[in-house]
Amino acid sequence: MFTLKRMATISATVLAVLTIAPAARADLEVLASIKPIHSLVAGVMNGDLAPHLIVEGSTSPHTYSLRPSDARALGRADVIFWVGHNLESFLEKSIESLRGDATVIALMEAPGVHALSYRAGTTFEAHDHATDNHAGGEREHEEAIDPHIWLDPVNAQALVRAITHALITADPEHAPLYAGNAQSLHERIEALSAEIENILAPVRTRPFFVFHDAYHYMEQRYGLAAGGSITLNPDVSPGAGRVRDIRDRIRTLGATCVFSEPQFSPKLVNVVTADTSARTGVLDPLGTALPAGPDLYFNLMRNMATAMRDCLSPAE
């Protein structure tokens, strides 16, 4: 359980921008990269305005290619929210070429976001970026950070604050709307986290494996017993040796469940669980099957917690 962070900073910002408010931005164009981020932005904007979503449906941001309609939306956008180049790499070149007055918010860098590195060791090895063309050590360090920051509700609250500040700065006429919606979101996120704690409490110590190392934030927040991941890179299949090692590890730990993801084939999960007692489940960290909108984030987190509980609970 965590304590709600109050909105003093946002309230002060509201007073400041209302005092020196420029012309209204009824035509404000806001764009969000992926569904979880879009959901939080939509929650803050909830009213007459709505953000544009780039990655729709079941597509993974790891493999997404911009459509012509996306390029046009980027060209019109006043404010763009994305996690950062280590998740939505398909956006990087387009963002670099945007017009000068567009505001781009990389939420990975938002104040208050607690970032976690990809894990290293015998189970969660460091991600292999040997084939990447990095500019230097700083970029390599950034690439080693797990970008799935929204899976920790405390981080989600920090994202809401950053989103609210950016929207108020761009559109001060709607500052009271944004600030009020942000306050409601903070309270809803706190209640959601308490609900997730209750859902996961009975299965917190039961070991499981995931398709790739995307759940560190949720595991750490709720003290879950993740045993490892099947693949280091979701776009590259593991070799036969690693598959054998994972299967042996599943047996050694007595893993209860191995989770696949809807945007990737379940074949690997079926292979590593063959001849083991582990069940299989599905986790959807992007909300691919959920309708986009302000409720998606809450449904996504609730669905993931429920899927974990159902697969990890002892068989009746």
C-alpha positions as CSV (number, residue, x, y, z in Angstrom):
1,M,0.0,0.0,0.0
2,F,1.3,3.5,-0.8
3,T,0.4,7.0,0.3
4,L,-1.3,9.3,-2.1
5,K,1.0,12.1,-3.3
6,R,-0.9,15.3,-3.0
7,M,-1.3,17.8,-5.8
8,A,0.4,20.8,-4.3
9,T,2.8,21.2,-7.2
10,I,0.0,20.9,-9.8
11,S,-2.2,23.3,-7.8
12,A,0.6,25.9,-7.7
13,T,1.1,25.5,-11.4
14,V,-2.6,26.0,-12.0
15,L,-2.6,29.3,-10.1
16,A,0.5,30.5,-12.0
17,V,-0.8,29.7,-15.5
18,L,-4.2,31.2,-14.8
19,T,-2.5,34.4,-13.8
20,I,-0.6,34.7,-17.1
21,A,-2.8,32.6,-19.4
22,P,-2.2,33.1,-23.1
23,A,-4.9,32.5,-25.7
24,A,-7.1,29.4,-25.4
25,R,-6.1,26.2,-27.1
26,A,-9.4,24.7,-28.1
27,D,-7.6,23.1,-31.1
28,L,-5.0,21.4,-28.9
29,E,-3.6,18.3,-30.6
30,V,-2.3,15.7,-28.2
31,L,-0.7,12.4,-29.1
32,A,0.2,9.3,-27.0
33,S,2.3,6.4,-28.2
34,I,0.9,3.3,-26.5
35,K,-2.4,2.3,-24.8
36,P,-1.3,2.6,-21.2
37,I,0.1,6.0,-21.7
38,H,-2.8,7.1,-23.8
39,S,-5.2,5.9,-21.0
40,L,-3.5,8.2,-18.4
41,V,-3.4,11.1,-20.8
42,A,-7.1,10.5,-21.7
43,G,-7.9,10.5,-18.0
44,V,-6.3,13.9,-17.4
45,M,-8.0,15.3,-20.5
46,N,-11.3,13.7,-19.8
47,G,-13.9,16.1,-21.1
48,D,-14.3,17.8,-24.5
49,L,-10.7,16.9,-25.6
50,A,-9.1,13.5,-26.3
51,P,-5.6,12.4,-27.3
52,H,-4.7,10.5,-30.5
53,L,-3.3,7.0,-30.0
54,I,-0.5,5.7,-32.3
55,V,-0.1,2.0,-31.5
56,E,-3.6,0.4,-31.6
57,G,-4.9,-3.1,-31.4
58,S,-2.5,-6.0,-30.7
59,T,0.6,-4.6,-32.3
60,S,3.8,-4.6,-30.1
61,P,5.7,-1.3,-29.9
62,H,8.8,-3.4,-30.3
63,T,7.8,-4.2,-33.9
64,Y,5.6,-1.3,-34.9
65,S,6.0,0.8,-38.1
66,L,4.6,4.2,-38.5
67,R,1.6,4.5,-40.8
68,P,1.0,7.6,-43.0
69,S,-1.8,8.6,-40.7
70,D,0.6,8.5,-37.8
71,A,3.1,10.7,-39.6
72,R,0.3,13.2,-40.3
73,A,-0.8,13.2,-36.6
74,L,2.7,13.7,-35.5
75,G,3.0,16.7,-37.8
76,R,-0.1,18.3,-36.3
77,A,0.6,17.5,-32.7
78,D,1.2,20.2,-30.1
79,V,2.1,17.8,-27.3
80,I,3.4,14.2,-27.7
81,F,3.7,11.7,-24.8
82,W,5.9,8.6,-25.2
83,V,7.9,6.5,-22.8
84,G,11.2,6.9,-24.6
85,H,13.5,5.5,-27.3
86,N,14.1,2.3,-25.5
87,L,10.5,1.2,-26.0
88,E,9.1,3.1,-28.9
89,S,12.2,3.2,-31.1
90,F,10.0,3.6,-34.2
91,L,9.2,7.2,-33.0
92,E,12.7,8.4,-32.5
93,K,13.5,9.7,-36.0
94,S,10.1,11.3,-36.4
95,I,10.3,13.1,-33.1
96,E,13.7,14.5,-34.0
97,S,12.3,16.0,-37.2
98,L,9.2,17.6,-35.6
99,R,8.5,21.3,-35.9
100,G,10.2,23.4,-33.2
101,D,7.1,24.4,-31.2
102,A,5.9,20.9,-30.5
103,T,6.3,19.7,-26.9
104,V,7.7,16.1,-26.5
105,I,7.5,14.5,-23.1
106,A,9.6,11.3,-22.6
107,L,7.8,10.0,-19.5
108,M,10.7,7.7,-18.6
109,E,12.4,10.9,-17.5
110,A,9.4,12.3,-15.6
111,P,10.1,13.5,-12.0
112,G,9.2,10.9,-9.4
113,V,9.4,7.9,-11.8
114,H,11.4,5.1,-10.1
115,A,13.2,3.3,-13.0
116,L,14.5,-0.3,-12.7
117,S,17.2,-1.9,-14.8
118,Y,16.7,-5.1,-16.7
119,R,17.8,-8.0,-14.4
120,A,21.1,-9.8,-14.6
121,G,22.1,-13.2,-13.2
122,T,21.5,-16.9,-13.8
123,T,17.8,-16.3,-14.4
124,F,17.3,-12.7,-15.5
125,E,20.3,-12.1,-17.6
126,A,21.3,-8.6,-18.8
127,H,19.8,-7.7,-22.1
128,D,22.2,-8.3,-25.0
129,H,22.7,-5.1,-27.0
130,A,25.9,-6.2,-28.7
131,T,24.4,-5.8,-32.1
132,D,23.0,-2.3,-31.5
133,N,24.7,0.7,-32.8
134,H,24.9,2.9,-29.7
135,A,26.5,6.3,-29.5
136,G,28.2,5.7,-26.2
137,G,28.0,4.5,-22.6
138,E,25.2,6.8,-21.6
139,R,22.9,5.5,-24.3
140,E,23.8,1.9,-23.4
141,H,22.8,2.7,-19.8
142,E,19.5,4.1,-20.9
143,E,18.9,1.0,-23.0
144,A,19.4,-1.2,-20.0
145,I,16.5,0.4,-18.2
146,D,13.2,-1.5,-18.2
147,P,10.7,0.9,-19.9
148,H,7.5,-0.8,-18.6
149,I,7.2,2.0,-15.9
150,W,3.4,2.1,-15.8
151,L,3.2,-1.4,-14.2
152,D,4.0,0.2,-10.9
153,P,1.0,2.4,-9.7
154,V,3.3,4.7,-7.8
155,N,5.0,5.4,-11.1
156,A,1.6,5.9,-12.8
157,Q,0.9,8.6,-10.3
158,A,4.2,10.3,-11.2
159,L,3.2,10.0,-14.9
160,V,-0.1,11.7,-14.2
161,R,1.7,14.6,-12.6
162,A,4.0,15.0,-15.5
163,I,1.1,14.7,-18.0
164,T,-0.9,17.3,-16.1
165,H,2.0,19.8,-15.9
166,A,2.6,19.5,-19.7
167,L,-1.1,19.9,-20.6
168,I,-1.6,22.9,-18.3
169,T,1.5,24.5,-19.8
170,A,0.3,24.0,-23.3
171,D,-3.4,24.7,-22.6
172,P,-3.8,26.9,-19.5
173,E,-7.5,27.7,-20.2
174,H,-8.3,24.1,-19.4
175,A,-6.1,24.0,-16.3
176,P,-8.9,23.5,-13.8
177,L,-10.2,20.5,-15.9
178,Y,-6.8,18.9,-16.0
179,A,-6.0,19.5,-12.4
180,G,-9.4,18.1,-11.2
181,N,-9.1,15.1,-13.4
182,A,-5.6,14.5,-12.2
183,Q,-6.7,14.5,-8.6
184,S,-9.4,12.0,-9.4
185,L,-6.9,9.8,-11.2
186,H,-4.5,9.8,-8.2
187,E,-7.3,8.7,-5.9
188,R,-8.4,6.0,-8.3
189,I,-4.8,4.7,-8.7
190,E,-4.4,4.4,-4.9
191,A,-7.6,2.5,-4.6
192,L,-6.6,0.3,-7.6
193,S,-3.3,-0.6,-5.9
194,A,-5.0,-1.6,-2.7
195,E,-7.3,-3.8,-4.7
196,I,-4.3,-5.4,-6.5
197,E,-2.6,-6.1,-3.2
198,N,-5.7,-8.0,-2.0
199,I,-5.9,-10.0,-5.3
200,L,-2.3,-11.0,-5.2
201,A,-1.7,-11.6,-1.5
202,P,-2.7,-15.3,-1.5
203,V,-0.2,-16.2,-4.3
204,R,2.6,-13.8,-3.6
205,T,5.2,-16.5,-2.8
206,R,4.3,-18.9,-5.6
207,P,7.1,-19.0,-8.3
208,F,6.3,-18.3,-12.0
209,F,8.0,-17.5,-15.3
210,V,7.2,-14.8,-17.8
211,F,7.7,-14.6,-21.6
212,H,10.1,-11.7,-21.3
213,D,11.4,-9.4,-18.5
214,A,8.6,-6.9,-18.7
215,Y,7.0,-7.2,-15.2
216,H,9.8,-6.1,-12.8
217,Y,7.9,-3.0,-11.7
218,M,4.7,-5.0,-10.7
219,E,6.7,-7.8,-9.2
220,Q,8.7,-5.4,-7.0
221,R,5.7,-3.3,-5.9
222,Y,3.7,-6.4,-4.8
223,G,6.6,-8.7,-3.7
224,L,5.9,-11.4,-6.3
225,A,8.2,-14.5,-6.8
226,A,9.2,-14.3,-10.5
227,G,11.6,-17.1,-11.4
228,G,12.8,-15.8,-14.7
229,S,11.9,-15.1,-18.3
230,I,11.9,-17.3,-21.4
231,T,13.5,-14.9,-23.7
232,L,15.8,-11.9,-23.3
233,N,14.5,-10.2,-26.4
234,P,10.9,-10.7,-27.4
235,D,11.8,-10.5,-31.1
236,V,14.5,-13.2,-30.9
237,S,13.7,-16.8,-30.1
238,P,15.9,-18.5,-27.5
239,G,18.2,-21.4,-28.6
240,A,17.6,-25.0,-27.7
241,G,20.1,-24.8,-24.9
242,R,18.2,-22.0,-23.2
243,V,14.9,-23.7,-23.6
244,R,16.3,-26.8,-21.8
245,D,17.8,-24.5,-19.1
246,I,14.4,-22.8,-18.6
247,R,12.5,-26.1,-18.4
248,D,15.0,-27.4,-15.8
249,R,14.6,-24.2,-13.9
250,I,10.8,-24.5,-13.9
251,R,11.1,-28.0,-12.5
252,T,13.7,-27.0,-9.9
253,L,11.7,-24.0,-8.6
254,G,8.4,-25.9,-8.9
255,A,7.0,-23.0,-10.9
256,T,3.3,-22.9,-10.8
257,C,2.7,-21.0,-14.0
258,V,4.4,-19.7,-17.2
259,F,2.9,-16.6,-18.8
260,S,2.7,-15.8,-22.5
261,E,1.8,-12.4,-24.0
262,P,-1.0,-12.0,-26.6
263,Q,1.1,-10.1,-29.1
264,F,3.6,-13.0,-29.4
265,S,3.1,-16.7,-30.3
266,P,2.5,-19.0,-27.3
267,K,4.6,-21.7,-28.9
268,L,7.6,-21.0,-26.8
269,V,5.6,-21.2,-23.6
270,N,4.1,-24.5,-24.6
271,V,7.6,-25.8,-25.4
272,V,9.2,-24.9,-22.1
273,T,6.2,-26.2,-20.0
274,A,6.2,-29.6,-21.8
275,D,6.8,-32.4,-19.3
276,T,6.5,-30.1,-16.3
277,S,3.7,-29.5,-13.9
278,A,3.5,-25.8,-14.7
279,R,0.3,-24.3,-16.0
280,T,0.1,-21.6,-18.6
281,G,-1.5,-18.2,-18.5
282,V,-1.5,-14.9,-20.4
283,L,-0.4,-11.4,-19.2
284,D,-1.1,-8.4,-21.3
285,P,1.0,-5.4,-20.2
286,L,-0.1,-3.2,-23.0
287,G,-3.9,-3.8,-22.9
288,T,-3.9,-5.0,-26.5
289,A,-7.4,-6.5,-26.3
290,L,-8.9,-3.7,-24.3
291,P,-10.7,-0.6,-25.8
292,A,-8.6,2.5,-25.6
293,G,-9.7,5.2,-23.2
294,P,-9.4,6.5,-19.6
295,D,-10.4,3.2,-18.0
296,L,-7.9,1.1,-19.9
297,Y,-5.1,1.5,-17.4
298,F,-7.3,0.3,-14.5
299,N,-8.7,-2.6,-16.5
300,L,-5.2,-3.6,-17.6
301,M,-3.8,-3.7,-14.1
302,R,-6.8,-5.4,-12.7
303,N,-6.8,-8.0,-15.5
304,M,-3.1,-8.7,-15.0
305,A,-3.5,-9.2,-11.2
306,T,-6.5,-11.5,-11.8
307,A,-4.6,-13.5,-14.4
308,M,-1.7,-14.0,-12.0
309,R,-4.0,-15.0,-9.1
310,D,-6.0,-17.5,-11.3
311,C,-2.9,-19.2,-12.7
312,L,-0.9,-19.3,-9.5
313,S,-3.6,-20.4,-7.2
314,P,-3.4,-24.1,-6.1
315,A,-5.4,-26.5,-8.2
316,E,-8.7,-27.4,-6.5
